Amino acid sequence: MTNYLLAVVAMLGPAQNRFADPAAWDRLHADLGIQLPPDYRVLVDAYAPIRLNGHLYLHHPATARWNLGQEIRESIQAWSEVPWDDLDADEDPRQLFGLDELSFGTRNGLWPIASTDRGETIFLIAATSVPRLLVSYDETWAEHRMSFAEWLYRYLIGEDMTGPNSAAFYPGPVQMRHLPMSADERPEPWYGPDRGM
């Protein structure tokens, strides 16, 4: 059985842990009232704030810029303002995935944990004992009953992880770019190890 956390780290290269801070996670979890998954925390600590393969953004709870807590709160606010009762059944995640309710940032709700510059948002359903992610993209939704590490692995190898025909595959090593920590910083991209792809 594949250890997806190790598989992702093998694709991205050695963990940098630039901002790893257990106290920042404790504060974030206390603020949110939920625990984010351990594999997600490991990957965020290892690499974030970062943009992967030119599209996928991961924020970090210990930084002032690209702060994960702030990003989650702002996304919750924006998603909570959508008029969900006005949607057609094929656009309504309640109908598509059998959700009793649709809320954001609640114990039984959806939690935005990553996003892309293509308009995709990756949500965690924190109330389930089995890892469960929902992804929104262009008025469509996809469900993945898997850990964040498995989702990220499959995303990086070019599977349709945000909906039908949504793959963003780039052959060769994964491209990474730190997100700028000041207005005048221009981080250069670098690449993970060769993947044989």
C-alpha positions in Angstrom: 0.0 0.0 0.0 1.4 3.4 -1.0 2.4 5.8 1.8 1.2 8.9 0.0 2.8 11.3 2.4 6.3 9.8 1.7 5.4 9.7 -2.0 4.7 13.4 -2.1 7.8 14.3 -0.2 9.8 12.1 -2.7 8.4 14.2 -5.5 9.0 17.6 -3.8 12.3 16.9 -2.3 13.6 17.4 1.3 11.3 19.2 3.7 12.4 22.8 4.3 10.3 23.5 7.4 11.0 27.2 7.1 8.1 28.2 9.3 7.3 25.0 11.2 5.8 26.0 14.5 3.6 23.7 16.6 2.3 26.7 18.6 1.0 28.3 15.3 -1.0 25.1 14.6 -2.3 25.0 18.2 -3.5 28.6 17.9 -5.1 27.9 14.5 -6.9 24.8 15.7 -8.2 26.6 18.8 -9.4 29.4 16.6 -11.1 27.1 14.1 -12.5 24.6 16.6 -11.3 21.7 14.5 -8.1 19.7 13.9 -6.7 19.8 10.4 -5.3 16.4 9.3 -1.8 15.4 10.3 -0.6 14.7 6.7 -1.8 18.1 5.6 0.0 19.8 8.5 3.2 17.9 7.7 3.1 19.0 4.1 2.3 22.6 4.9 5.1 22.8 7.5 7.5 21.2 5.1 7.0 23.5 2.1 4.4 26.3 2.6 3.8 29.1 1.8 4.3 27.8 -1.7 2.9 27.5 -5.2 3.2 24.0 -6.8 3.4 23.5 -10.6 2.3 27.0 -11.2 -1.3 26.6 -9.9 -1.8 25.1 -6.4 -1.3 27.3 -3.4 -0.6 26.2 0.2 -0.6 28.8 3.0 1.0 28.5 6.4 -0.4 29.3 9.9 2.9 30.9 11.2 3.4 33.6 8.6 1.9 37.1 8.4 1.7 37.0 4.6 0.0 34.0 3.0 -1.4 33.1 6.5 -3.5 29.9 6.5 -5.9 31.0 9.2 -6.6 34.3 7.5 -7.1 32.6 4.1 -9.5 30.0 5.6 -11.5 32.8 7.4 -11.8 34.9 4.2 -12.7 31.9 2.1 -15.4 30.9 4.6 -16.9 34.4 4.5 -17.0 34.4 0.7 -18.4 30.9 0.3 -21.0 31.6 3.0 -22.4 34.4 0.9 -23.3 32.2 -2.1 -27.1 31.8 -2.6 -27.0 27.9 -2.4 -30.8 27.5 -2.6 -30.8 29.1 -6.0 -28.6 26.4 -7.6 -29.7 23.7 -9.9 -29.4 20.2 -8.4 -26.4 19.3 -10.6 -24.5 22.3 -9.1 -25.6 21.8 -5.5 -23.0 19.9 -3.4 -25.8 19.0 -0.9 -27.6 17.0 -3.7 -24.5 15.7 -5.3 -22.8 14.3 -2.1 -25.7 13.7 0.3 -24.8 16.5 2.7 -27.4 17.2 5.3 -26.5 20.9 5.3 -24.1 23.2 3.5 -22.1 25.4 5.8 -18.6 26.7 5.8 -16.4 26.8 8.8 -18.7 24.9 11.1 -18.0 21.6 12.9 -20.0 19.7 10.2 -19.2 22.1 7.4 -16.6 22.5 4.7 -13.2 24.0 5.4 -11.2 25.5 2.5 -7.6 24.3 2.9 -6.0 24.9 -0.5 -6.8 26.7 -3.8 -5.5 27.2 -7.3 -5.1 30.2 -9.6 -7.6 28.4 -11.9 -10.5 29.0 -9.5 -10.4 25.6 -7.8 -11.0 25.4 -4.0 -10.2 22.2 -2.1 -12.4 21.7 1.0 -12.0 19.3 3.9 -15.1 17.8 5.5 -13.7 17.7 9.1 -16.7 15.9 10.7 -16.0 12.6 9.1 -13.8 9.8 10.5 -12.7 8.8 7.0 -10.7 11.5 5.1 -13.1 13.3 2.7 -12.4 16.2 0.4 -14.7 18.2 -1.9 -13.3 20.3 -4.7 -15.2 23.1 -6.4 -14.3 24.2 -9.9 -16.3 26.3 -12.4 -19.7 25.4 -10.9 -18.9 21.8 -10.7 -17.9 19.6 -7.7 -15.8 16.5 -7.2 -15.6 14.3 -4.2 -12.5 12.4 -3.0 -12.6 10.0 -0.1 -8.9 10.1 0.5 -6.2 11.9 2.6 -4.9 15.2 1.5 -1.5 13.6 0.8 -3.1 11.1 -1.6 -5.1 13.9 -3.3 -2.0 16.0 -3.7 0.0 13.0 -5.1 -2.7 12.2 -7.6 -3.0 15.9 -8.5 0.7 16.2 -9.2 0.9 13.0 -11.4 -1.9 14.5 -13.6 -5.1 12.8 -12.5 -8.4 14.7 -12.8 -8.5 15.7 -9.1 -10.7 18.8 -9.4 -13.3 17.5 -11.8 -13.7 15.9 -15.2 -10.9 16.9 -17.7 -9.3 19.1 -15.0 -5.8 17.6 -14.9 -2.9 20.1 -14.7 -0.1 17.7 -15.5 3.4 18.9 -16.2 6.0 16.2 -17.1 9.3 16.3 -15.4 10.1 17.4 -11.8 7.5 19.4 -9.8 8.0 23.1 -10.1 7.9 25.0 -6.8 8.0 28.6 -5.9 8.0 30.2 -2.4 5.3 32.8 -2.1 6.8 36.3 -1.5 7.1 37.3 2.1 7.4 41.0 1.3 6.1 43.3 -1.5 9.5 43.5 -3.2 10.5 39.8 -2.9 10.6 37.9 -6.2 11.2 34.2 -5.4 12.7 32.1 -8.1 11.2 28.7 -8.9 13.1 25.5 -8.2 12.3 21.9 -9.0 11.9 18.7 -7.1 13.8 15.5 -7.9 13.4 13.8 -11.3 10.1 11.7 -11.3 10.7 9.8 -14.5 7.6 11.4 -16.0 
